[in-house]
Amino acid sequence: MRIETAVIGLLALAALAGCKSPTYGGGGGGGGGGGPSGEVVVGNILFKSAHNGSQNPAIDTVAVGSTVTWTWTSTGTVSHSVRSQGTPSFTSSPIEAGDGKTYSVTFTTPGRYSYDCAVHGAAMSGTIVVR
């Protein structure tokens, strides 16, 4: 009976640990508030969520205080950027070319942050939902 109670207690704790608001990704530096980070691939005319594979628009949800990192992958010599659109906003990246470039933003305020590429506009877009 004691073992069953202990197992039920551990299962309950595991379930509670999994009941947080959704946070995706990993890597890309620590979030200012300790929240898990998000990762977005900047590809050749696409943004792609590393968590759920959504692209154009790429959509990621992270906790307040999380850092989201965009990584240029398989872009060749084509230039891209991460340009904040609308309100709320974040500081946009410079326009860059070349694989392996990264750009990170730590989101400290809840909201729905839209972005696109300054070079390709609506053909490359995404949203970061901060909860």
N, C-alpha and C positions, 0 to 999 in steps of 0.2 A: 504494500500500500504506500509506503514512503517513497519508493522508487517511482511509482506511478504519479504521485503528487509532484515529485521533483521534475519528471519528464514533462508533465503538463505545464508546470511553471516555466521551464525552459522554452517550451513551444510558445507560450504566451509572450514571453520576452522577445523571442525571435519575430513573432508576428507584429508586435508593437514597433520593433526596430524598422520593419518594412513599411510602416504606415505613415511615413513622412510625406510631405508634398514632393512631387517628382523632382529629381535632380539627375542630371545626365552627364556622361563624359568622365573624364579623368585627365590627369596631366595638365600641362599648360600653366603651371604655377599654382600656388595656393590661393584660395580666395581670401580676401581681406577679413571676412567674418568666419572663415573656416568652412564655408559651404563647399560642396563638391563643384568641380569645374565643368565647363562645357567645352566641346571641341567641334569646330566647323572646318571642313575641307574647302579651300578655295581652289576649284579646278578650272579647267579650260571652259569658260562660260557657264560656270555653275557654282553654287554654294551647296554643300551637302552636310547634313547633320551627321556627326559621327555616332550619335546615339541611336537614332531610329531610321537613318537612311533617307529621310525626306530631303528633297532638293527642289530648289526653285519654286516655291520658297522653302528654304531650310528652316525648320522650327525646332528650337530647343527650349527647355524649361529648366531654370536653375534657381537655387536659393539665394536670397539677399546675401551679399558679401562674397559671392562666387566670382571667379575669374573665367571668362570665356576666351579661348584662343582660336584664332583663325590661322590655318597653315596652308601656304601655297603648295599644291601637289600636282604634278603633271601639267604644269602651265606652260612649260617651254619658255619662249621669249614674249608671250602675251602678257601685257600689263593688266593688273587688277587692283582693286582697293576695297575697303570696307567703309562705306559712307553712311553715316547715321541719317535717317529720314524721319521727320515729324517730331512729335513730343510724346513722351520724354525722349531725350537725345543723349548721345555719348560722343566723345571725341573720335572723329573719323581718322582712318589710317591714311598714310601717303599712298600714292599710286606706285606700285612696285611690280617688277617682273622677276621671274626666277624661282625655281623650286626651293623649298626649305625656308622661305621667308615666313615670319610669324608676326601676328599683331594680337595683343591681349588687352582686354578691358575688364576691370572689376566693377561689378554692378552693386551699388550700395543702396539703391532705392527701388522698391517694387514698381513694376510697370510692364508695359508691352513695348519693346524697343524694335523698331523696324529699321532695316538697312538694305542697301544695294551696292553695286559696284559703280564707281564714278565713270568708268570707261564703258560699261555695258548696260547700265540703267536697269530697267525692269526685267531684262533677260537674266539677270543674276540678282536674286533678292532673298531676304530671310527675315526672321523675327526671333528675338530672344525674349522669353517671358520670364520675368523675375518675380518670385513669390517669397 
